[in-house]
Amino acid sequence: MKRKPICCFVGEKPQKFPWGYDEKWPDCIRLKEKLAFEIETMRQKGVKSFISNMAMGVELWAAEIVVSLKQ
């Protein structure tokens, strides 16, 4: 049986970044744009399942991007 590809997100918490919780900081915006690009690339390659534990920071941002792309 062929396994279906799954993507799981793991990343830093906001306090580990220079911008902290300021999501309007240019580097934070670039990080989210890069996440969106990589998530869309994975979707085009057939990944349909994305897993996040919803921790603040990269994991939550990635989950929000996945939900926005599904709408």
C-alpha positions in Angstrom: 0.0 0.0 0.0 1.4 3.4 -1.0 1.7 5.9 1.8 0.3 9.4 1.4 2.8 12.3 2.1 2.2 14.3 5.2 3.8 17.6 6.3 4.3 18.4 10.0 5.3 21.8 11.2 7.9 22.4 13.9 9.4 25.8 14.6 10.5 28.6 16.9 8.3 30.4 19.4 7.8 34.2 18.9 10.2 35.1 21.7 13.0 33.5 19.9 12.7 35.9 17.0 14.1 39.5 17.0 10.5 40.8 16.3 8.9 38.8 19.1 5.1 39.0 18.8 5.1 41.9 16.2 3.8 40.1 13.1 4.0 43.3 11.1 7.8 43.3 11.3 9.3 42.9 7.8 11.3 39.8 8.6 8.2 38.2 10.1 6.2 39.0 6.9 9.0 37.5 4.8 9.0 34.3 6.9 5.3 33.9 6.5 5.6 34.5 2.7 8.3 31.8 2.5 6.1 29.4 4.6 3.2 30.1 2.2 5.4 29.4 -0.8 6.7 26.1 0.6 3.3 25.0 1.7 1.8 25.7 -1.8 4.8 23.8 -3.4 4.0 20.8 -1.2 0.4 21.0 -2.1 1.3 20.9 -5.8 3.4 17.9 -5.1 0.5 16.0 -3.7 0.7 16.7 0.0 -2.9 16.9 1.3 -2.3 16.4 5.1 -0.7 19.0 7.3 -0.1 18.6 11.0 0.5 21.3 13.6 0.3 21.3 17.3 -0.8 24.9 17.1 2.1 26.2 19.3 2.5 30.0 19.1 5.0 31.0 16.4 6.0 29.1 13.3 3.6 26.2 13.9 0.5 28.4 14.3 1.5 30.7 11.4 1.9 27.6 9.1 -1.5 26.2 10.3 -3.1 29.6 9.5 -1.6 29.6 6.0 -2.8 26.0 5.4 -6.4 27.0 6.4 -6.3 30.2 4.2 -5.1 28.2 1.2 -7.9 25.7 1.6 -10.6 28.4 1.5 
